[in-house]
Amino acid sequence: MRASGILLHISSLPSDYGIGTLGEEAYKFVDFLSDCGQHYWQILPVCPTSFGDSPYQSFSTFAGNTYFIDLDILKKDGLLEEEEYKSIVWSKTKDAVDYGILYEKRFAVLRKAFSRFKSDIPSDFEMFLSKNDKWISNYGLFMSIKECFDGKPWHEWEDGLKKRDPHTLWQFKTEHGDDVVFWEFLQYEFSKQFSALKEYANSKGISIIGDIPIYVAYDSADVWVYTDLFDLDSELCPNAVAGCPPDAFSATGQLWGNPVYNWQRHRETGWDWWAQRLRASFNWFDFVRIDHFRGFDEYYAIPYGDETAEYGRWEKGPGAEFFDAMKCLLGELPIIAEDLGTLTPSVKELLSYTKFPGMKVLEFAFDSDEPSDYLPHNHIRNSVVYAGTHDNDTIIGWKRGLDRKTLSRCRKYLRLYSKNDADFAWEFIMAAFASVSDTVIIQMQDYLALGSEARMNIPSTSENNWQWRMKKGCLTKGLSQRINEITKLYQR
């Protein structure tokens, strides 16, 4: 079925409290998607952010981002009073997320909600803990210890806690039990609010496309608890970390810093951790985009301690065996494969074997005169086409940065001759809609005809990313009608 959707992360929704949440504006966006005739809302990972505020670097692959908990809903549920959060200055500007302010002020407000929650704990709280028992108690303990150590990564904790000595952990939990429950409470509230939003979206005919990175952060509850599943030495330091080799975009490559997997150990455990991870993701989302699909075929391992990604090596991944196991354990896998970049024949074979839809990014199609899989005449039905993703510039920002030759090639191929930037952006979007690909996803920034100031992320940089926010009042009836018109025109 031909269909379309919009990419907008929850953090980018308008709100008065410093960051987008699971509250009123999220429901308004679902209504907007429905009015536009869209079928999909794509978001970025919803796990808690850590280093660099990136949703692709998290303290837990199972937990939800507590910044997304809506404060007005907590008030409605009797857990907050207006004066406890309405008067707080949550950001310096409503155009960008200020993660520093959120870190300083949000948890104090959430603890006030927790103090009321404790006095009358809902009957379904224990049920929630039981349903999530494989990860939530360890996550609560992890965050409590981290807080006691002023945010230090787990590999810098004292030995008993770092290496999970049972007596030391028991003693800590005995002394800090209330703090552990606080972090569990936050996950309960996130789950309740997210589930309600998803139910509403589904009732309006909107499916949610979620996103998970292939790797997890070194400083995460996942690595702390399951050290044997990662390539670590006897002192629990990584032997190698993940990244990408040097290419035309980066002379020194990309050094992500995530520990790579001990795939043999995953086999020995019956792939249980991965099955848990994907099962949890399928509970949250209708479809899951897995970032860096290539890593399942072969992965780039960089010696730990290297300052660049220049001296890594390619290692064999689990390949088709992994997906066969997941399908056996979980059934059909509603996965979108992020298969961007240089693809070897074996990666293409794996994608073909799984039958997952891959990705086509229109902004990549005009990089050279050479044949490109991203050019629309090379698209296939079983794929998802994007004008650009969260890692790309907006269409207008991209156009302004093109050299004359590349812009000319783009204009000739797509027959885009408008001199006006906003008109060019709409024509570019329509070219994506015209693709034979079953699904097209467009960033909200591009529908708003915004420039580079609205870019979400610049890969290989760690500052000033993930901050863009949409202003209130942008979701107009006129914009909805225009999106609806092209959706119908291209029978999506």
N, C-alpha and C positions, 0 to 999 in steps of 0.2 A: 504493500500500500504506500502510495506517495503521501508524505506528511512533512510537517515543518514544526520548528520550535524556536525558542529564544534562550540564549545563554545569559544568565544574570545570577551572580552569586548572592546568597542571602545577605552577606555583609554589605552589599551595594544597595540594598533597599533603603528608602528614606526612613528616618525615625528621628525622634527628638533625643535619643539616648546614646548617641555616638557611633552606632553601628546598626545595620539592618538586623531585624529580629524575626521571630516566628509569629509575630502579632498581626495587627490590622493591615499594615502595608503589604505583608506577604499574601494575605487573602485578596487584597485589591489587585495585586499583580496576577493572581490566578484568574480573577474575573477579567482582567485585561487580556490575558492569553486566550480565554474562551471567546471573548468578543472579537478577537483577531482571527479566529478560526484556526488557532494553533493546537497541536496535539502534545507538544513536549515543553517542559521547563527543565533546562539543563543547569545544574549547579556544580560548584567545585566541591572538594572534600569538606565534610562538615565536622571533622574531628578537631579537637583543641589545637590551636596553633602554638608553636614554640619558637625555635630559632628563626629570626627574620620575619616573624609573623606569617610565615607561609603555611597555607593549608596542606602543603605536601610534606611538611616537617611537623610531626605531631607527637605529643606525649602518649598517645594511645590510638591505635587503629580502630578500636571498638567504641570509644567514648565520643560524645557529641560536644560541640563547641558551646561552652556555657555562656559566652557573650551573646549567643543567639536567643537565650531565654528571654522572653518578653516580660518586661517589668509591669506593664499594665495588666497582663493576664494574672501575674502574681497578686496584684492588688485586688483584682476581681475575685480571686480565690481566697482573699482574706489574709494573705501572707505579707503584704506591704501596705503602708500608708502613703498617700501621695507626697506628703512633705518629706518623706525619706529618700525620694529620688528625683522628683520633678524639678527641684531648685538647683540641682547639681549641674555644673558646666561640664558636659561630657566630651566636648571637642572644641577646637579653636575655630573650625569651619565645618559647615554641613556638607561640604563637597568631598571630604576625605575622612577616613577612619584614623583616629589618634590612639594607637594601641597602648601607648605609654599611660595616657589618662585612664583608659579602660582598666589596665592592670592595677593602677593605683586605687581606683574608686569602685569598680564594679563588685568586687568580692565582699567589701564591707556592707554593701546594700544586700547582697545575696545572703550574707550571714544573718541579717535581721529577719529575712524571710525564713531562714532555717530555724531561728529561735522560736518562731510561731509554729512552724511545721512540727517541731519536736513535742509541743504541748498537746497536739492532737494528730498523731500519725495516721494517715489514711490506711484503710484495711488492705489496699492493694499494693502497698509499699513492699511488704515482705514477699509478695508474689512476684513483683518486679525483680527483687534481688535474687530470688530463686531462679527465675527465668534466665538471668544474666550471670549466674554464679561462676561461670568459667573465667570471667575477666573482671567483674566489677569490684570485688573485694580487693584484689591485687591492685587495681587502678586506684581505689580510694586510699589504700596504704601507701602506694607510690607517691601520690600527690601530697599526702600528709607529711611523709618524710622529707620530700623536696621542700615543702614550705618550712619545715623546721631547720633545714640546712640553707635557708635563704636562697632557694632556687638552684643550688648546685646540682650538676648532673649526677646521676646515680653512681657512676664509676669513680666519683670523688668522695663518696660517703665513707664513713668508718667501715672497716672490714666486715663486721657482723651483719650490717644492713646491706652493704654492697653485695656480699656473697650469700645473702638470704639465710643466715643461720636461724633455724627455727625458734630457738629460745630468745634470741635478740629481737626477732620480729614479733613474737608473742608479747615480750616486755613492752615494746614500743606501742603496740596496739592497745595494750592494757592501759597505758598512760595517756594515749591520745585517741581513744575510741570515738569520742565525740567528733573529732576532726575527720576521722575516716568516714563516719556516717554523713558528714557535711558534703563530702565529695560524691558520695552515693546519692544523696538527696538531689544534687544538681543534675545528675544523670537521669534521675526519675523525672524531674521537671522537664528537662530537654526532651526526653522520650515522649512524654505526654503531649507536649506542645507540637513536636514534629509529627507525631502520628496523627494528631487532629488535622494538621495542615495537609498532610498527604491524603487523608481520607476526603477532605474537602476538594482537593485538586482532582482526585480520581472521580469524584461525583460530578465534576464539571467536564469530564472527558480529557483531563490533562494528566499525562504520565510524567513522572519525575525521573530524569536521567541523573544519576549520581556519579561520583568519580572517586576512585581510590588509586593512590600511587602503588606501583609494584613493590617499592621498598618502604620500610619504616625507619623512623629516626633512631639513631644510637641511644640518645637520651629519651627512652620511652619505656613504659611499663612492659611492653611486649618483649623487648630485648632483655630487660632486667629479669623478668620471670623465666623466659625461655632461652637462656644463653646458649643452650646446646643446638638450637635451630639456626644459629648464625655463626659465621666464620670468625670466631674469637680465639685468642690465645689463653694460656693458663691464668693470666691476670685479668682476663675478660676485656682485653683491648682488641679491636678488630685487626685481623691479619691483612684484610683488604677492604676497601670501600668502593662504592658505586660511583659511576659518572659516565661521561662520553669522551671519546678521543678528540684530538684537535681536528677541526674541519674548516671550511671556508668562512664560518661565522665566528670561530674562536680559535686563535692560534695555539692556545694552551689547553683547549678542551674544556669540559665542564666537570668540576669536582663537587659532587653532591654530598659526599661524606657519610652516606648511609652504609651500615655494614651489609655485606652481601650474605646470601643465604648459604647454609650448610645443607644443600639439597639432598645429600645422602641421608642425613638425619631425618629430614622431612619424609622420605620414603619409609624409613624404619618405623616412624610413628603413624604410618597410614595416612599421611597428609592431613592429620587432624586439625592442626592450627589453621591451615589454609581453608579447610572446609568450614571451620568456625567463622573465619573472617568473611568468606564469601556468603555464607548463610546469613550472617548479620547484615551484610550489605544488601542482599536481596530482600530482606525484611524492611529495610529503610526505603529502598528505591525500586522503581519498576524496571529500570535498566541500569547497568553499571559500566561506565567507561573505565578501563584499566590503563593507567598511564604507563608508557614504556613497555609495550607488548613484546618488543624485540628481546627483552631480558629473559623471557621464557625459552627462547631458542638458544641464545648465547648472550652472556653479559660481560661488561667491561669492568675488570677488577683492578683497582689502583692501589699500590702499596700504601698502607696506613702511615701517615706522617708526611707524605708527599704534599707539596704546596700547589702543584698543578696536576692535570690529568694526562700529562704527556707520556708517562712511562707505564701505563696500564697494559693489561693483556686480556685477550678474549678467552672466556671459559665457556664450556658447554652447559646450557641450562637443561631443565627437565623435559622440555619439548612436549610432544603429543601425549606422553605418558601422564603428565600432570593433568591435562584437560580430560583425558579419559577417566582418570580417578575422580576428578571433580564431578563429571557428569554421572558417574556411577553412584557417588555419594549424595548428590544434590538434585539430580534430574537435569532438565533443560537449563542452559546457562544464558540468561539474558544479558550478554556482554557485548560492548563495543570496544574494539581493539584500537588503541592509539598506536598506529603503525607508521608514524611520521619519521622522516630522516632517511638515511641510507639503509636500504633493505637488501639483504643478501637473498639468494635463491632459497635458502633453507627457511628464512623467515616467511617468505611468500608461500612456501609449501605448508608451513604450520598454519598460517592464516587461512589458506584454502582448506586445509584439513578440518579446522574447527568450524568453518562456515560463519565465523563472526564477521559482522560488517567492519571494514576498516574506515579510515578517514581520508578525505580529500580537502586540501586547503587551497582555496583559489589564489590567495596572495603568494603562494609558493610557485604558481604555475608559470610565471614570467621571468624567473631568475636568469634564464639563458635561452639561447636559440635551440638548445638541445631538446629532444623529445622528453616530455614530462608526464608522469602519471596524474599530475594535478590538473592538466589541461582538460577542459570539459569533454572533448571528444574521446578522451581515454577513460572517463569515469565508467563505473559499472553500477548496476542496480543495487547490489548488496554492499552499500557504502553510505557514509554520512558525509555530506559536503558542507564545509564551512567557508565563509568569506575569510575569516580569521578566527583564531582561538584566543584564549586568555593570555597566551604567550606571544601573540602577534600585536602589532600596532593596530589601531582602528583603521578602517578603510581610508579615511581622509588623511590620517597621519602617515600611513603607508604611501599613499599617492604623493604626498608632499616630499617624501624622502627619496623618491625614485629618480634615477638619472634619466636623461632625455630619451635615450635609446630604449630602456626598459618600459618607460611610460608609453612610448610610441608603439612598441610591440603589444602591450596590453590593449591600448585603444584600438589598434587594427584588428586584433583577434576578436575582441568582444564588441567591436563597433561602438565604442564609448567616446563620443566626441564633445560632450558637454564641458564647458569651461568652468562651470560652477561646481565647487567641491561637493555641496550637498546633493546636487543632481547626479554627479559622478558616483557618489556612494550608493544612491538608490539604484542606478543602472547596474552597478557591480553586484548588488544584492539580487537583482532580478536575473543576472547571469547565473548566479548560484541556484536560484529557484528553477531555472530552465534546465538544469542538469538532469541526466537520466537517473542519478542517485535516488534511492528510495526516500532518503531523509535529508533535509537541509536545516542547519542550525545557524542562526545569525546572532551576533552579540548585540545586546541592547544598546550599547554605545553607538553602534553603526546605524541603527534605526533612528537614533537621536542626532545623527550626523555630527558627532563630536570628533575632535582632533586628538593628538597624542597626549594631551593633558588628561584624557580619560582612559589611557592604557592601564590595564590591570597588572601586567608583569613584564619585566625585561629579563629574560633568562641570563644566568651567570652574573647577576647583580643581587645584592642582599639588602639594599636600602630603597625606601620610597616605593615599594611594591604593595599590591593587595589592598590599596587604600581607597580606590575610586568609589564614590557613592552617587547615586542618581538623586536629583533634586525632586522635591514634591511638586506635583502638578505636571510632570512630564508625560504622564500616561493619558493623553487627551483623546477625545472621541475622534478627532480628525486623523490622528496617527493610527488609531485602531482601524478606522475605515480604510486607510491607505494600505496597511499590512494585509487586511482582509481581502482587498481587491487583487493584490498580486498572488495571494494564496489561492484564490479561486481561479485566477487567470492561468496559473501553472498546475491546476488540479491537485493541489496538496491539501 
